[in-house]
Each structure stands twice: as structure tokens, then as C-alpha cells.
Amino acid sequence: MIRPGQSVGIVGGGWLGVTLALRLAEAGVVVTMFEAATELGGLAAAWSIPTPTGDVTWDRYYHVTLASDSALRRLLADIGLDDTIAWTSTKTGYFSDGRLSPVSTPREFLALPGLSPLAKTRLAATILRGRTVRDWRTLEAVRVERWLTRWSGAETFRRFWVPLLEAKLGDAWPDANAAFIWATIQRLTAARRSGIRDERFGAVPGGYARVLATLAAHLAGLGATVRLGTQVAQVRQRADAGVTVTTDATSEDFDHVIITTTPRVAAALCPQLDDATRARMVAVRYRGVVCASVVLRRPLSPFYLTYLMDDLPFTAIVEMTTMIPPASVGGYTLVYLPRYCAPDDPMFDAPDAEIEAAFLAGLRQVHVVAPDDVVAVRIARAREVFPVPVLEYSELVPPVATGLTGVHLVSSAQIVNATLNVNETVGWAELALTELVVRPVPSTHQ
Ligand SMILES: Cc1cc2nc3c(=O)[nH]c(=O)nc-3n(C[C@H](O)[C@H](O)[C@H](O)COP(=O)(O)OP(=O)(O)OC[C@H]3O[C@@H](n4cnc5c(N)ncnc54)[C@H](O)[C@@H]3O)c2cc1C
């Protein structure tokens, strides 16, 4: 157990790492965080896209905060940012058989082309069922195809659900369990369940660049050390108690070390793991993403998110500037084109220019985009973003305890009953700490 006054090294400065660092530093623990990249934030970090009128700085991958994201909003409140969130009601589009339709309201849903009234009724029943199921563990034992076919019917499964499953899981979707769809439906309907009338989407003005800079300042104020551009090469349990973290440049000793990377990376960092723990860690299969940020001179649509039923090089269209003011990004329109795929997908090694050409050609199948409309494109790649939710996933996940004294794993792979997002990440980091940290015993003396 970690005690106030002890030293803790944290490997990874994504949202797991920064949440652990903040809460541990607040509890009086001496924190040192190691982040391989030159900035904090991991998948939620910001970047800059050069344009003729100056750099556009926003999140490398699109991020939205929901009004119902209670763990994240508590943390933002603690660092003085929750009140600054700018909230909007967003619209959703649906592209099928070469036609773009709105699908933001029940009336628009009923008017959707390509799905019969019976198919729509069954779809609505499926979503209602997903909303009301409480025991996600039973769904984890059922293949997603079986559950969705049962509730939506074979035709609607093929026409509606398969494109959506492929959009997120690629060719791994047949392995997915039904709790994956349950978790997606739960997130989409979280507001209603938590008593909020309308789900609103929001972002802190300045995006995650501002959130992470504010967090960094808080960490510094609490005395935490953040080592950026510092890749950890090895984590070893010492014979005389304590843990040594080795980087390219140094070795440092800590009372405890928390690794926040994917289990595969954690296994590579820890040569002393026993075979069973190592096997469990490397068995978790992740999905990655290739995502284009496209800066345009004019808006494309009123839709924050457009679902794509047709086969395109990317798997959704996210028009960020329907949610944030264009002034945040130099007055331009910012559109993200993500393609979720396996970590060994050839697209990860394809040249940027090739991906840009293919993605812009795909975008022109949905919207009219003149060559002059495109101001800049930048391609981001992450080979490991979220785990494939296979059957009985929660039974297979590697635990926090690694078998090495003082070495703990707090990983996105352990988020088992939810979609991956910053709110769940913050919530999981805080929950894991309740098991890892000895709370000071309240004094009985006044
Ligand atoms: C395309 C996309 C869209 C998303 N949309 C949303 C959204 O709308 N809303 C939302 O809430 N969330 C969204 N998310 C999810 C959110 O970004 C993640 O859930 C969250 O950022 C994960 O944080 P993490 O700490 O688990 O992992 P990561 O961010 O991956 O952090 C791990 C960190 O460890 C570091 N690291 C790895 N190995 C080492 C090493 N050896 N030494 C030192 N450091 C190391 C990495 O550099 C990285 O910074 C999205 C993610 C993506 C990719």
C-alpha cells in the first residue's frame, strides 16, 4: 500500500497518469511522472497544424465532454475549469447509399431512408433494451452479433449495425461481446439516466492544450515532478524493497511505481514478471486509429458526427467546429476523419500524402469540397487506443497487482464495462487509488 510521504514513480503522462499524479500529490505522496512524449496528455494531447495565417492548435484527436461526465467534471472543477466549459447541443448525420440525412431527433430517425418501419421499430427496441439492461456481465458472454440479431433482426443487423461495428472495431467485430454495444448505448443515454434532461456536448475553451497546461501548473504547485521526453526502458523490483525505474539517461528508486501504459508495453518494461502474468498482459489485443485533421475554409455540414454506412477510407466524419467556435481554430472549419484499425494495418506505415489523398477523395463522396477549400491536412496515428472487447473480457484482463512488490498496473485495458473516454479514464484512476493508497486514519482526538 502507498502511504503519504512515500515516493511513487508513474510511467505515462496520459489521463491515467495525470489523474494518479494529481490525486497522489494531493494526498501527500512524492510523485515523479515519466512521459515519453515532449508534452503531457497522451491520446488527449493537443498539436498544431500550420496554415497560411498561422498555426491552428487543437486536440490531435477529437474530444468531446458530456454533461454527464461526472468524474472528469469533478477533476476539472478541482483545477478551476469546469465552469469554463462551453456547452452546445449538437446534430448528427447519417450517410447511406450516397445520401446524407439528419438523424438528431426521433422524427428524423423515422424519416431515415433505406430502413423499413419495422427495422426502425426493432432498432428503437434494441436501444431501449440496451438502456435498461443492468447486468452487463451476462452480455459479456454473448457475441455482439447474436444479441443484436435477436433484438434488431438479421437484415437490420447487416445494414445498420455491421457498418457501425466495423467503424469502431474493423475486422475484429465478430469477436466482440454484446456488452460493447451495451456500453455504447449507456454512454449515449447517460444524461437521461443521471437526471440531466438533454445531453449536451462541451469543451473547455482552448481545448485539452489549456486543460493539460492547467493540470501541469497544479502538479508543479503540489510539488510533483514531471519528466517529459523521458521514455522508461525498465521497471525492476529491488531485492531490498522499492522499485527502480531506468530511462535512457538515469536510474531512480521509488517506494512504488504505477505503470499506466497498455499491458503489452508494461510487460516489455518488466523483465521480472512471472510467465502467467506476462501471458495475460500480452494477450490483450488493442485497436488503433489513423486520424486526419482537415482544416477547411468553409463548413461542411451542421453535424458534429456523421455515421457512415457506405464503404469509405475513414469510418466517421467529426466536424469539430459545429461544437467549438471556429474562432478557436483561426476562423476555419476543423474536421476529423478517423479510421479505427488493427495495430498492424498497412495504413500505419503508409505515407501521409497517400492517406491525405485517399481521405480527401472519400470526403468528396459525402460533401462538395473544392481544392481551394482545403487549407491544411495533418495525419495522426496511434497503434493502441482501446482493447478489443472479446467474450468474457473482464475475466481475462490483467489485474492491478503485477506480482512484483511495489509495481502496479493501472491501464486502459482494465476499463471493462464502458466505452473508452477521458471520464472513464479519470474514474478508473481514482477507483484504482482507493485500493492502492492507505488513507490517513481520522483522528479521534479533537
Ligand atoms: C480518435 C480518438 C477520439 C477520442 N474521442 C474522445 C472523446 O470524444 N471524449 C473522450 O472523453 N475521450 C475520447 N478519446 C479517448 C481518450 O483520449 C482516452 O480515453 C484517454 O486519453 C486515454 O488515456 P490513457 O492515459 O489511458 O492513455 P494514453 O493517452 O495512451 O497515455 C499513455 C501515455 O503513456 C506514455 N508512454 C507509453 N510508454 C511509455 C514509456 N515507456 N515511458 C514513458 N511514457 C510512456 C505515452 O506516451 C502516453 O502519453 C478519444 C481517443 C481517440 C484516439
The ligand as a Tripos MOL2 file, in Angstrom:
@<TRIPOS>MOLECULE
LIG
   53    58     1     0     0
SMALL
NO_CHARGES

@<TRIPOS>ATOM
      1 C1         -9.6670    9.2630  -32.0710 C.3       1 LIG1
      2 C2         -9.9880    9.3710  -30.6070 C.ar      1 LIG1
      3 C3        -11.1430   10.0400  -30.2000 C.ar      1 LIG1
      4 C4        -11.4590   10.1450  -28.8570 C.ar      1 LIG1
      5 N1        -12.5770   10.8470  -28.5060 N.ar      1 LIG1
      6 C5        -12.8400   11.0460  -27.1930 C.ar      1 LIG1
      7 C6        -13.9400   11.8760  -26.8040 C.ar      1 LIG1
      8 O1        -14.6550   12.4390  -27.6340 O.2       1 LIG1
      9 N2        -14.1640   12.0370  -25.4700 N.ar      1 LIG1
     10 C7        -13.3960   11.4550  -24.5300 C.ar      1 LIG1
     11 O2        -13.6310   11.6690  -23.3380 O.2       1 LIG1
     12 N3        -12.3580   10.6480  -24.8640 N.ar      1 LIG1
     13 C8        -12.0620   10.4230  -26.1710 C.ar      1 LIG1
     14 N4        -10.9930    9.6500  -26.5240 N.ar      1 LIG1
     15 C9        -10.3480    8.7850  -25.5150 C.3       1 LIG1
     16 C10        -9.2820    9.4560  -24.6470 C.3       1 LIG1
     17 O3         -8.3730   10.1970  -25.4270 O.3       1 LIG1
     18 C11        -8.5600    8.3300  -23.8970 C.3       1 LIG1
     19 O4         -9.5120    7.5590  -23.2050 O.3       1 LIG1
     20 C12        -7.5440    8.8050  -22.8800 C.3       1 LIG1
     21 O5         -6.7920    9.8840  -23.3810 O.3       1 LIG1
     22 C13        -6.6180    7.6290  -22.5230 C.3       1 LIG1
     23 O6         -5.6490    7.9920  -21.5720 O.3       1 LIG1
     24 P1         -4.5710    6.9280  -21.0530 P.3       1 LIG1
     25 O7         -3.7600    7.5870  -20.0120 O.co2     1 LIG1
     26 O8         -5.2290    5.6440  -20.7080 O.co2     1 LIG1
     27 O9         -3.6900    6.5340  -22.3370 O.3       1 LIG1
     28 P2         -2.7110    7.3900  -23.2300 P.3       1 LIG1
     29 O10        -3.2820    8.7020  -23.5580 O.co2     1 LIG1
     30 O11        -2.3220    6.4980  -24.3650 O.co2     1 LIG1
     31 O12        -1.4340    7.6330  -22.2920 O.3       1 LIG1
     32 C14        -0.3830    6.7270  -22.1350 C.3       1 LIG1
     33 C15         0.8970    7.5480  -22.0720 C.3       1 LIG1
     34 O13         1.9920    6.6930  -21.7370 O.3       1 LIG1
     35 C16         3.1190    7.1660  -22.4420 C.3       1 LIG1
     36 N5          4.1000    6.0750  -22.5000 N.ar      1 LIG1
     37 C17         3.9800    4.8810  -23.1300 C.ar      1 LIG1
     38 N6          5.1090    4.1330  -22.9440 N.ar      1 LIG1
     39 C18         5.9280    4.8840  -22.1720 C.ar      1 LIG1
     40 C19         7.2390    4.6670  -21.6310 C.ar      1 LIG1
     41 N7          7.9200    3.5210  -21.8550 N.pl3     1 LIG1
     42 N8          7.8080    5.6500  -20.8840 N.ar      1 LIG1
     43 C20         7.1310    6.8160  -20.6440 C.ar      1 LIG1
     44 N9          5.8940    7.0760  -21.1370 N.ar      1 LIG1
     45 C21         5.3090    6.1190  -21.8800 C.ar      1 LIG1
     46 C22         2.5580    7.5610  -23.7970 C.3       1 LIG1
     47 O14         3.4260    8.4370  -24.4790 O.3       1 LIG1
     48 C23         1.2340    8.2070  -23.4020 C.3       1 LIG1
     49 O15         1.3500    9.5950  -23.2310 O.3       1 LIG1
     50 C24       -10.6270    9.5540  -27.8730 C.ar      1 LIG1
     51 C25        -9.4520    8.8970  -28.2710 C.ar      1 LIG1
     52 C26        -9.1190    8.8150  -29.6150 C.ar      1 LIG1
     53 C27        -7.8450    8.1430  -30.0270 C.3       1 LIG1
@<TRIPOS>BOND
     1     1     2 1
     2     2     3 ar
     3     2    52 ar
     4     3     4 ar
     5     4     5 ar
     6     4    50 ar
     7     5     6 ar
     8     6     7 ar
     9     6    13 1
    10     7     8 2
    11     7     9 ar
    12     9    10 ar
    13    10    11 2
    14    10    12 ar
    15    12    13 ar
    16    13    14 ar
    17    14    15 1
    18    14    50 ar
    19    15    16 1
    20    16    17 1
    21    16    18 1
    22    18    19 1
    23    18    20 1
    24    20    21 1
    25    20    22 1
    26    22    23 1
    27    23    24 1
    28    24    25 2
    29    24    26 1
    30    24    27 1
    31    27    28 1
    32    28    29 2
    33    28    30 1
    34    28    31 1
    35    31    32 1
    36    32    33 1
    37    33    34 1
    38    33    48 1
    39    34    35 1
    40    35    36 1
    41    35    46 1
    42    36    37 ar
    43    36    45 ar
    44    37    38 ar
    45    38    39 ar
    46    39    40 ar
    47    39    45 ar
    48    40    41 1
    49    40    42 ar
    50    42    43 ar
    51    43    44 ar
    52    44    45 ar
    53    46    47 1
    54    46    48 1
    55    48    49 1
    56    50    51 ar
    57    51    52 ar
    58    52    53 1
@<TRIPOS>SUBSTRUCTURE
     1 LIG1         1 GROUP 0 **** ****
